């Protein structure tokens, strides 16, 4: 009688994946092993409050988010949803959306490659809100565009950070955002949150 032994999934360091994504994923495919990437914790509540305070020019106490989206929960029946064009990977096991960098073609105006995220938000009441996209990645920048203009934030490592935008909206009027990452490595979207101030 023969016994079959299960080979445990090989853990891969996140910084190796971020620096050499193609080589890492090709190696995993060749070896037919499962790739396991540990999820990073979100930016702390204190860090998030500090980020929002910079937008409002004064201290704020954040209430629970009105809407929270992620790879596992991309749709909120009352308040909105996130959609992706060409995600690098939609990973529900780690609750992250991988993004390929956004690159324009200098030879053809309007032609580009990469991942783009689209957020639709239906505010429950008129007021001031903050849209927050939690992300991380090695040497990337995240650009969030919406009714408040354009906001950018950079990540140099696998430590979570966020890009945030302050905006005003009326109840019943849908609000739209898009986001892209730039750089030469993958970006990882952990969570999208909207807070009412």
N, C-alpha and C positions, 0 to 999 in steps of 0.2 A: 504494500500500500504506500503510495507516495503522498507526501504532504506539500501543500502549496503555501509558501510564505509570502506575505504581503510586504512589499518594499515601501518603507515610509517615504513620503514626499520630501524632496530635498529642499531645505530652506535656502533662499537666495537673499543676499544682502540688498536692501533697497538702493543703496548708493551705486552698486554695480549695475542694477537694472536701469537706473536713471542715466548713468554715464554711457552704457553700452546696451541700449534696449534691443537692437536687432540681434546682436551676438548672443545675448542672454536667452531670448525667446527661441532663437534657432537651436541653441544647445538643448533647451528643454524639449523641443519637438524631436530632435535627433535621438535623445535618450528616452523619449516617451515617458517622461516623468511629469508629475503635477508641479506647477509653479505656485509657490506660496509666498505672497507678499503681505507682511503684517500691516494692518491699518494704523496710521498715525492718529494720535488724539487730536481733536479739534483745538483751535486756539482757545485759551482759557477765557472764562467769563470776564476776568479783570482786563485781559488784553483786548477783548471785543469791546468792552465798555470804553476803554481808552481810545480805540480806533473810532468809535462813533462820536465820542466827545470831541475829537479833532474836527469832525464834520460840523458839529453844532456849536463850536466855539464855547463850550461849557460842559460841566459834568452832567452825565445822564445816568439814570437807573433803568436798565433794560427790563422790560416785562417779558414773559414767555413769548416766543415767536408766533406771529399770526399764521405764518405758513412755513413749513420745513419740508424740503424735497431732497432726495438723494437717489442713488441707483436703485435701491430697494423700494423707494416710495417716490416715483417721479410725478405722481398725480394727486392733487388734493381736490376733491369733488366740489368744495366750496370756493377755494381761493386761487387755484391755478395749477400750472404744470411746467415741466422742463422737457424740451425736446433737443435732440442732438443731430447734427449733420456730420456723418462720417466719424463717430467716436472711435478712438483707438481701440477701446474695449469697454463694454458695459458689464462691469464685474459686480454681480449681486452678492457673491460670496464674501467680498470685503467691503461691499456697499460703497464702491467708488466708480467714477467714470473717468477713464483714461482719455487724454486729449493729445492728438498729434499737433505739433506746432503749426501755426498759421503762417504760410509763406506765399507771398505774391510773386507772380511771374513778371520780371522786369521787361520781358520781350513782348508781352501781351497784356494790355490794360484790362483790368477787370478779371483776369484769370488767376486763380489761387488754388492751393492745396491745403489740407489740414482739417481739423475739427472745429465746428462752431456750435455753441450752445444757444438755445432760445428759451427765454422764460416769459410766460404770460401770468400776470397777477391781477386778480379781481379784488380790490380793496373792500373790506366789510363796511367801512364808513369813510367819510371824507376826513382828510388829515395829512399829517407828515409821517413818512415811513422811511426806513432804511433797508435797502436790499444788500445782502451780504453773501458773497460766494467764498466759501472756505476751500482752500486748495494748498497744494505743495508741489514741489518738483525741483530738480537740480538746474540751477541757472535759467529759470524761465520768468516771464512776466505775464500777468493776467490782465486783460483789458475788458472792462465792463462798460457797455454803452446803454443808455436809456434816457428817460425823461429828465434826469438830472445832469445830462451831458456824458462825459467819459471819465472813468476813474481807472487808474492802473496801480498795480502792486507787484513787487518782485519777490521771488523766492530763490535763495542761493543754495538750499539744501533740502533735506527731507523733513524739515521742521514746518509744521502747519502755520499758515498765515491766512489773510483774508483780504479781499478787495470789497469796498463798501461804497454805496451811493445813497445820498439823501435825496428824497423827492416828495412832492406833494401830489395828492390825487383826490378825485371825487368818488364817492360811493357809486358803484354801478358802471364806472368807466374803466375798461381793461387797460392795463399798462404793460408795455412790452420792453424787453431787454435782450441783448445778445452779449456773449462773451467768447473770447478767444485767448489762447496762450501763444506767446512768441518765444523763440529761443531755439535750441537745437535738440532738446530732450523732451520727454513726455511730461505732461502736466496731469495732476490727479485731482479731480473734484470730489470733495468729501461730503459737502452739504451746501444747500442753498437755503437761506433763511430771510424772512422779512419780519421786521419789528416795527410796531407803531409807536411813535414818540408822543 
